[in-house]
Amino acid sequence: MPAIRQGRSIGGLTLTLTELDAFCRDLPGCEVRYPFESAPDLRAWCVGQRMFAWSITTKTPLAVQVKANPDLVPMLIRNYACVTPGYHMNKRHWITVDVATCEAQMLQGLLEDAHALIVGKLPVSMRLSLLGN
């Protein structure tokens, strides 16, 4: 079974929206998109035109939808109170993370894993350019 990454530590025990946004933007090739004109507060973090995470930035408590390895999703939901099935998403591939109750390092690891899942599906030439090769 694949392991969950331990994210690099920034911020405190949990992340603010600003820290979450900065962390995602620092991932190679990340672009921030607002995919729906009718929902300007829905922010999506994408790589290669594909979302790896999104959040409704005005909603309290802050939650982020994160792409996840389908083999890990049941374990994450079962073992971590801050993780629930993906909201309005394919529950096999997406999880919802309560940002206020999730330790920063765990959330960062989940975001890095989500980013890696998307990057792994990109064409080789795009992957290489993201890695600076």
ZATOR-905560 format. One line per 8 residues: number of its first residue (from 1); their letters; for each residue x negated, y negated, z of C-alpha. Coordinates in steps of 0.2 Angstrom, whole numbers, plus 5000, padded with zeros to 4 digits. Each point is the difference from the previous one (the first is absolute). Layout:
% ZATOR-905560
NUM	A	X Y Z; ...
This chain:
% ZATOR-905560
1	MPAIRQGR	5000 5000 5000; 4993 4983 4996; 4994 4989 5014; 5007 4982 5004; 4986 4987 4998; 4995 4989 5015; 5002 4983 4993; 4986 4987 5003
9	SIGGLTLT	5004 4989 5016; 5007 4983 4997; 5011 4990 5011; 5007 5006 5017; 5009 5016 5005; 5013 4997 4987; 5001 4989 4984; 5009 4984 4996
17	LTELDAFC	5007 4997 4983; 4985 4989 4996; 4988 5014 5005; 5009 5013 4991; 5001 4989 4984; 4981 4997 5001; 4996 5018 5003; 5010 5005 4985
25	RDLPGCEV	4993 4986 4989; 4982 5006 5004; 5003 5017 4993; 4992 5002 4982; 5011 4994 4986; 5015 4995 5012; 5012 4988 4993; 5015 4992 5009
33	RYPFESAP	5016 5000 4991; 5018 4994 5003; 5009 5013 4989; 5018 4994 5003; 5006 4982 4996; 5015 5003 5011; 4988 5005 5015; 4986 4987 5001
41	DLRAWCVG	4995 5007 5018; 4997 5017 4993; 4981 5001 4998; 4992 5014 4991; 4981 5005 5001; 4996 5008 4983; 4985 5007 4991; 5001 5004 4982
49	QRMFAWSI	5018 4994 4999; 5005 5013 5013; 5006 4996 5017; 4991 5008 5015; 5009 4990 5013; 5013 4987 5002; 5009 4991 5014; 5015 4988 5002
57	TTKTPLAV	4989 4986 5008; 5015 4991 5009; 5007 5015 5008; 4997 5003 5019; 4993 5011 5006; 4988 5000 4986; 4999 5017 4991; 4990 5005 4985
65	QVKANPDL	5004 5014 4987; 4984 5010 4996; 4997 5013 4987; 4995 5016 5008; 4993 5017 4996; 5016 5011 4999; 4991 5014 5010; 4997 4988 5014
73	VPMLIRNY	5017 4991 5001; 5009 5013 5011; 4985 5000 5013; 4999 4981 5000; 5019 4999 5003; 4999 5013 5014; 4985 4995 5009; 5000 4981 4999
81	ACVTPGYH	5015 4990 5008; 4995 4985 4989; 5003 5010 4984; 5017 5004 4992; 5006 5006 4983; 4998 4987 4986; 5013 4987 5000; 5009 5000 4983
89	MNKRHWIT	4986 5010 4993; 4997 5018 4995; 4998 5007 5018; 4988 5014 4994; 4987 4986 4994; 5003 4985 5011; 5000 4996 5018; 5006 4985 5010
97	VDVATCEA	4988 4994 5013; 5005 4988 5014; 4986 4988 5000; 5003 4994 5018; 4998 5017 5008; 4987 5008 4988; 4982 4999 5005; 4990 4989 4988
105	QMLQGLLE	4987 5013 4996; 5014 5013 4996; 5009 4988 4989; 4985 4995 4991; 4995 5018 4997; 5018 5003 4993; 4998 4985 4988; 4983 5006 4994
113	DAHALIVG	5007 5018 4997; 5015 4992 4990; 4988 4990 4990; 4989 5015 4996; 5015 5010 4995; 5005 4987 4987; 4982 4997 4994; 4998 5019 4998
121	KLPVSMRL	5014 5000 4987; 4993 4986 4990; 4991 5003 4983; 4981 5003 5003; 4995 4984 4992; 5011 4990 5012; 4994 5010 5015; 4982 4997 4995
129	SLLGN	5002 4981 4998; 5008 4999 5017; 4985 5009 5007; 4988 4988 4991; 4993 5013 4989
